[in-house]
């Protein structure tokens, strides 16, 4: 199977996974929960004895994230104030990242350390690769510099996987232990977070295939 065939297959899978994820979240957003997303996050933080992390509302949908720099859990509008299973799952997942930070979870610590490098590489890599292709005869090493930069972003994608999977595991386990979800709704929370995790898996595979593609170009040139 050629690299382009693999890339196309991954692109199709990405679209399928995104469609299923949206469908699942829409379904579980119609399933009520006793607490809002913000209340879930605050209660989970309290259960772990974390008192210096704020839970705030942010614009958009599925724009939820934990910011370790200012120690805030940022929940999108459909999550922050909604009392649904989907909101509870997302809020608990993001709180899981705050707990990882609090407990010095090694994959998260490593990911945080390389963020500045990844940010720089993301901003410059396409320009370096383009210049490397155009100037291959004059500066043959330039394209390999671009490939090395892209490899950093690929590494970040794979480092992200255990961070996200672990946060989801923490979330669903705590939701059930705290009695926020039960035998009927716990599988819903797990299912929603499972499909969210698949998007990170697809992104990592896509990044790796693209890296192989660039390496192939460099070798042929």
N, C-alpha and C positions, 0 to 999 in steps of 0.2 A: 504494500500500500504506500503510495507516494505521500510526500509531506503535504501537498495541497489537498489531497483527498482527506487526510486526517484532519486538517484545519477546517475543511468544509463540514465534516461530520461533527466536530466539536462545536462549530457555530450553530448547527441545527440543534444539537443537544442543549446548547445554551438557551436558545429560544424556547425549546420545549420545557426546560426546567423553570425558566422565568415565568412561563405561562401557568405551569402547575403551581408555582409558588404564589402567584397572584391569586389564583383560584382558591387555594387553601386559606390564604389570609382573609380573603373576602368571606369565605364560609365560616371561619372561626371568629371573625369579627362580628358575626351575628349570634354567636353563642355567649350568653351572659356569664359574668364572673362577679363575685361579691365585692372585689376591690378594683379600683382603677389602676392603670399602669403606674402612675406616680406613687400611689399607696403601696403597691407591691414592691417597688424599688426601695421606698423608705423603710418598709417593714423588714425587707431582706437585709438591708444595711444594718439596721438595728440588731437583727438576730446575730450578726457577725461582729457586733461591737464597733462598727465603723461610724464615726460621728463627724468626720471632716469632709464628707463627700456630699455635694448638693445635687438635688434632682431638679432639673429645669426643663422647660418646654422649648421646643425649636420648631421652626416652620417646615412644611413639607410632609410627605408621607414616606415611610420606610427610610427616614433620614436619621435614625437613632444611632447614637454612638457614645462611647465613654471617652472622655478627654483626660488623660493622666496628667497633663500639664497643669490644668487648673482644678483637677479633681471634681469634675462634674459629670453627671449622667444626663445626657441630652436626649429627651424623648420627643418624638414627633407628635403633632397634634392628635392624630387618631389613636395614639398610644397613651399619651400623658393623662388625658381626662376620661378615657373610655373604660367602661367596666366590662371587658370582653376577655375571652380566653386568648385571643391573638395578642391583645395589649399586654396581658399578664405575662405571656411567654416572652415577648420582646423585651419588656421591662426587666424581667428576671435575667434574661440573657445579658443585657448591658450591665446589670448589677454584678453579674458573674465576672465581668472584666474588672470592675472595681475591686472585687474580692481577690482576683488574681494579682492585682497591683498591691493590695494590702498584704498579701501573703508572699510577695516576691516570686510569683510563678515564673520560672526561668524562660520559657518560650516568649512570654510577654515582655520580660525584661530585655531579652535579646532583640526582639522586634522594635521596642522603643528606642534602643541604642542606635539602630541602623536607619531610623526614620529620616534624619537629616541627609544622610547619603542617598537614600532612595528618592527623597524629594528632589535633590539636585539632579540625579540621574534621569528621573521622569521628565524634568523640564528640558534637559539638553540632549537626551539620547537620540531622538528622531533627527535632529539637526546634525549630530555627529555621524550617524549612520548614512544620511543623505550625502554629506560631504565626503564620507569615506568611499561611497560608490562612485561619485563623480570624479574624485581625485585619486582613484585607485592606482593609476600609473605613477603619479607624483609622490603620493604619501600612502603606500600600501598598508602601513601599520594603523592608519586612522580608522579604517573600518573595524579592525580588531579592538580598538579602544571603545568604539560604539557598542560592539558585541559584549565586551566586558561590562559596560554600563547597563546594558539590557539584562545581562545575567544577574546583576544585583537586584533588579526589579523582579526577576523570576524567583530568585531566592526568597525575596520578601513574600511573594505569593504563597510559597510552600511553608514558610515559617508561620504564616497567618493561619494555616489549617488547624494545627493542634490548639492554637489559642481560641479559635472560634468553636471547635468541637468541645473543648473542655468547658467553655463558658455555657454552652447549651446543656451539657450534662449536669453542671452545677445548678442551672436554672430549673430544669425539670425535676431533679431530685428534691430541691428545696420546696418547690411549689407543692409537691405531693406531701412531703413531710410536714409542711406548715398547714396543710388542710385547705389550701386555696384551690387546688384541683383534686378531683376524686378519680375513681375507677373509670368513669366515663369521659372526663375531660382531660386527664393526664395524657392519654394517647393523642389527643388533639394538639396539646402543647408540644409534645415530642414531634409530631408530624410536621407542624409548622416550622419548627426550628431545624428539622432534618432537611427540608427542602431549601431552607435558607443556607444551610451548610453546603448543599450541593452546588450552589452558585459559586462558592469559593473554590470548590474542587475543580469545577469547569474552568474558572478563571486561571487557576494554577496550571492546568494541563494546556490551555490555550497559550499561555505565556511561554511554556516550555517548547511547544511546537513552533512558535514564532522564533524562539531563540535558535532552534535547529535550522529553521529556514534561513536566517541571517548567516549562520555558520556555513550553510551550503553555498550561499552567494559568494561569501569570502573565499571559499576554497576554489570555486569555479573561476573566479577572477584571477 
